[in-house]
Amino acid sequence: ISQRVSELVTECAAQFGLLLDDISITEQSRQANVTAAEGDARTGDLIGKALDEAGDAAEGIANQLSKSRNSVYLPHGPQMLLNIIGAIQ
C-alpha cells in the first residue's frame, strides 16, 4: 500500500513540476530535525539554569571576599597583563 501511495504522490507532484525522493526518508529527516531542535532547547535551558545557580554562588563568594581585608583579586587571563603593561607605560 505504501508503495502505491508513494507512486500517487510522486505523480501528483510531477504535475506541478516537483521531483520527490523517497517520502518516508523525508519524514524521518524532518522528525530527526525536530528531535535535534528539542534537544538543543533542553540544552539551552540546562545551561541557563547552571549559569543562574553558579552566578548566585559567585556573587555570594565575591561578597564574602570583599568584606575581608586580606583578600586580593587578580583578574584571570590576558586582561591582567594588559592592565600591567598600561600601568608601566
C-alpha positions, 0 to 999 in steps of 0.5 A: 500500500505504501508503495502505491501511495508513494507512486500517487504522490510522486505523480501528483507532484510531477504535475506541478513540476516537483521531483520527490525522493523517497517520502518516508526518508523525508519524514524521518529527516524532518522528525530527526530535525525536530528531535535535534531542535528539542534537544538543543532547547533542553540544552539551552535551558540546562545551561541557563539554569547552571549559569543562574545557580553558579552566578548566585554562588559567585556573587555570594563568594565575591561578597564574602571576599570583599568584606575581608581585608586580606583578600586580593583579586587578580583578574584571570587571563590576558586582561591582567597583563594588559592592565600591567603593561598600561600601568608601566607605560 
